[in-house]
C-alpha cells in the first residue's frame, strides 16, 4: 500500500476519535494528523492517540507559533516524541492575523522573519540548549532532562511562495492545506526546491504533506454543501485568498464575495479543493495529489467523526 495519512479531528466527543485512531492503525494508515487552531490542544489529542496505538505516526497539522515560546514548544514536542516512541512529527505555522492579532492580541510582525527566527530558536531547543539574541527572542536556556529523545522532524505550513521557500531552506518538510494539485505542481514544489537549493540540498527526502478533503458518499449534493460551509472561513482569510488567486480562482472568489456564505461558494472551487463521490472518484482525487509531487497525502474526511460518511471514507481508501 502507498503511504497514506489521515487527519483525524475530534468533533463533539473525543472518545470516538481515539477509537478511530486505533482502527486507522489496523487499516494501515501511515500517520494521523490533528489541527490545532481554534479546536482542542493537538498535543493532548495526539497523546491520547499515542496511548491507543503502537506504531502509527502522529503529527500536528499545524500549531501556530505566536502563542507559544519556541522553547516551550520544544519541550512539548520532545515530551510527545518520547511518549510516542519517536512517532511524532512537529508541524508549525504562522496562522493568520484575524486569529492571532484580532482574536488573541498577538502582534505578528513580518511572518517570514518571525518564522525564520522561531525556527532558529526551536531547532536549538530541540537539541537541548539555546543561546540566542534576536529581534523577537532573547534566550539562554538549557534542558534539565538527563537524556533527551531524538528531536522530531519539523514541518512548516506554507501557502505563499516566500513561506514555501523558507520551508525548503529550513524545515524537514512542508504541510499544505486547500492547495489544489496544480498549484502544488506549478508553484509550491518549485518554491520548495529553490529553498533547498539555497542550502545546497535537493528536494529528495523532503516530506510534502497535503491535507486532502474527501468524502466517500452517495449524498454528493449534501456533502458538497457541508464542505462549502467549511470553506467559508478560509475564503475570507487573506493568505488563503492570495494562494487561490495564484491558483486561478479569482472569478470564483469574486462570486463568493457577493454573499460570503456557503451557498455562494462556486461549484468549480469546491470541486477543485475536495473529492466527493464514490470510492473511485475519491481515490482518483487522492492520486492527483501524488502525481503533483505530494509524498504523503493525508486524507481529511469532510466534517467530523459523527458524520455518516466519515468512517466509511477512511475505510474505503485503504480497503
C-alpha angles and dihedrals in degrees: 000000000000116000111276129173130192135212106225106187115178118235128192093334128034096206099073089052092053090053090047089052089058091048093047089057091052090049091056105254113163097217146353123228131198130194121224114190111102095348135076122321103276095211092057093045091049089049088058090049090048091054092049095050140046112205113006118114121248130208145171111234087208146337116193110237101213101071092051130059108233091241091053090049090050091052091052092046094049091047092053091044089056094043092051096045094247097313097119128105120190117224118190136177143169095243116201139298095247090057099036105033105022097039102031104022093236117147110228100192112183104349094207093051092042092052093045093054092041091055092049091056094039094053092053092044090053087055090052106255137062134185109173139151115184145138095284106016137047109185136173105167140145128186117245093204108116095219122017122206119241108283114256121244112270117224124189126214110232138183106148124065092244094052091046090052090050090051090054091048101046113013138070093233147344132246119212129194128186091358111141116226093252092055090050093050099042103032116010101049095043088052091050090048091053090053091050091049091055090064095040097258136121126223089254109121093012111130117232110192118186124186106224116199109216144157129189101209146131090220095077095157095049094045092046089054089051090050092049090055089053091051095056097083093046093049089059095053115096097222092054093044092053091050092048092049088052087050092058101259100119093121092049091051090050090052091049091050092061091075106358094217137116090262091057094055103107118238092235091059094047091047092050094050101041140033114225126169140056124345094269092053093049095044090052090050091054090046090057089063091051090051089051090059104266109150095195120026108197109200114218112198109222113253124002134307090271090068113104093233096048103088094034088054093054092046096045094055094058102032 
